[in-house]
Amino acid sequence: MPGPFPDPTTRNPVILPDGSPHAGTVFLRAVLDHPRITVGEYSYASSATPPADWAARLAPYLYPGSPEQLVIGRFCQIADGVEFITASANHRHDGISSYPFAIFNGSADPARPSMPGPGDDTMLGHDVWLGRGATVLPGARIGNGVIVGAGAVVGGVVPAYSVVTGNPARALRRRFAPGDVARLEALAWWDWPIERIMAQEAAICGADIAALEAAKP
């Protein structure tokens, strides 16, 4: 029989057959301590070479003093090699040169002419799966239930329950009909207590929307 679901503050929630924790899989709430990153419970990342600093691995250009934020919902699944290229990686591109003179000449003061203005936050909904090596561009808004294919480069607004692939990423298909997407958004199963979620594992993974509606707290 399955045991209890791991606490969302567990660092390494996957236990191997020999009883040891899998070092390359982490619940992000347990390993991220960054003032500009907010992550929901049970979202995890995996890496074949686990980094000492998961924030730097996932969002290398998001600095403690950056004006933008990275927001990740609950139950997200982030594969090896995924990167969030947040707005602080941007250069000005509306003038003659895009060269960031300011950072080589004393400071990255946002008032300097060669520095770009603040960019938008990057937002990842709930239950999003980012495939291996995917890149999320500054200011992307990725809806609930989205699947991003391996190696895809994603920007802009991605509607809920879409499957997107390629560079630039384009919608391959919608996972559910529009009416069913509205029902799933209204259910918001990711906000339920974990015990109720686990009791409805078959309905969630088997797309039984009616059963979930009947089980809603």
Solvent accessible surface area in square Angstrom, and as a share of the most:
residue,aa,sasa,rsa
1,M,229,1.02
2,P,119,0.75
3,G,59,0.57
4,P,133,0.84
5,F,81,0.34
6,P,45,0.28
7,D,81,0.42
8,P,17,0.11
9,T,95,0.55
10,T,46,0.26
11,R,121,0.44
12,N,27,0.14
13,P,19,0.12
14,V,67,0.39
15,I,106,0.54
16,L,67,0.33
17,P,144,0.91
18,D,116,0.60
19,G,52,0.50
20,S,42,0.27
21,P,73,0.46
22,H,67,0.30
23,A,65,0.50
24,G,5,0.05
25,T,11,0.07
26,V,1,0.00
27,F,11,0.05
28,L,0,0.00
29,R,113,0.41
30,A,36,0.28
31,V,26,0.15
32,L,25,0.12
33,D,144,0.75
34,H,31,0.14
35,P,92,0.58
36,R,60,0.22
37,I,20,0.10
38,T,74,0.43
39,V,14,0.08
40,G,12,0.12
41,E,49,0.22
42,Y,17,0.07
43,S,0,0.00
44,Y,78,0.30
45,A,1,0.01
46,S,31,0.20
47,S,7,0.05
48,A,86,0.67
49,T,94,0.54
50,P,62,0.39
51,P,20,0.12
52,A,113,0.88
53,D,78,0.41
54,W,7,0.02
55,A,11,0.09
56,A,50,0.39
57,R,80,0.29
58,L,6,0.03
59,A,3,0.02
60,P,44,0.28
61,Y,90,0.34
62,L,8,0.04
63,Y,111,0.42
64,P,92,0.58
65,G,75,0.72
66,S,7,0.05
67,P,82,0.51
68,E,1,0.01
69,Q,61,0.27
70,L,1,0.00
71,V,38,0.22
72,I,3,0.02
73,G,8,0.08
74,R,42,0.15
75,F,24,0.10
76,C,0,0.00
77,Q,43,0.19
78,I,1,0.01
79,A,26,0.20
80,D,25,0.13
81,G,46,0.44
82,V,2,0.01
83,E,64,0.29
84,F,1,0.00
85,I,34,0.17
86,T,0,0.00
87,A,5,0.04
88,S,38,0.25
89,A,27,0.21
90,N,68,0.35
91,H,83,0.37
92,R,90,0.33
93,H,162,0.72
94,D,108,0.56
95,G,50,0.48
96,I,190,0.96
97,S,61,0.39
98,S,58,0.37
99,Y,110,0.42
100,P,17,0.10
101,F,115,0.48
102,A,0,0.00
103,I,86,0.44
104,F,139,0.58
105,N,102,0.53
106,G,80,0.77
107,S,52,0.34
108,A,55,0.43
109,D,64,0.33
110,P,104,0.65
111,A,90,0.70
112,R,68,0.25
113,P,103,0.65
114,S,20,0.13
115,M,38,0.17
116,P,32,0.20
117,G,57,0.55
118,P,107,0.67
119,G,30,0.29
120,D,95,0.49
121,D,42,0.22
122,T,2,0.01
123,M,68,0.30
124,L,6,0.03
125,G,16,0.16
126,H,48,0.22
127,D,32,0.17
128,V,0,0.00
129,W,124,0.44
130,L,0,0.00
131,G,7,0.07
132,R,153,0.56
133,G,32,0.31
134,A,0,0.00
135,T,33,0.19
136,V,0,0.00
137,L,66,0.33
138,P,42,0.26
139,G,17,0.16
140,A,0,0.00
141,R,90,0.33
142,I,6,0.03
143,G,19,0.18
144,N,27,0.14
145,G,0,0.00
146,V,0,0.00
147,I,39,0.20
148,V,1,0.01
149,G,17,0.16
150,A,78,0.61
151,G,45,0.43
152,A,0,0.00
153,V,31,0.18
154,V,1,0.01
155,G,35,0.34
156,G,44,0.43
157,V,120,0.69
158,V,9,0.05
159,P,65,0.41
160,A,14,0.11
161,Y,7,0.02
162,S,0,0.00
163,V,13,0.07
164,V,6,0.04
165,T,53,0.31
166,G,39,0.38
167,N,111,0.57
168,P,82,0.52
169,A,26,0.20
170,R,166,0.61
171,A,71,0.55
172,L,121,0.60
173,R,135,0.49
174,R,108,0.40
175,R,78,0.28
176,F,47,0.20
177,A,59,0.46
178,P,108,0.68
179,G,48,0.46
180,D,41,0.21
181,V,13,0.08
182,A,63,0.49
183,R,90,0.33
184,L,11,0.05
185,E,65,0.29
186,A,71,0.55
187,L,6,0.03
188,A,22,0.17
189,W,17,0.06
190,W,7,0.03
191,D,91,0.47
192,W,12,0.04
193,P,76,0.48
194,I,28,0.14
195,E,124,0.56
196,R,95,0.35
197,I,11,0.05
198,M,73,0.33
199,A,80,0.62
200,Q,41,0.18
201,E,93,0.42
202,A,88,0.68
203,A,10,0.08
204,I,41,0.21
205,C,108,0.65
206,G,54,0.52
207,A,56,0.43
208,D,66,0.34
209,I,15,0.07
210,A,64,0.49
211,A,35,0.27
212,L,4,0.02
213,E,72,0.32
214,A,92,0.72
215,A,16,0.12
216,K,98,0.42
217,P,96,0.61
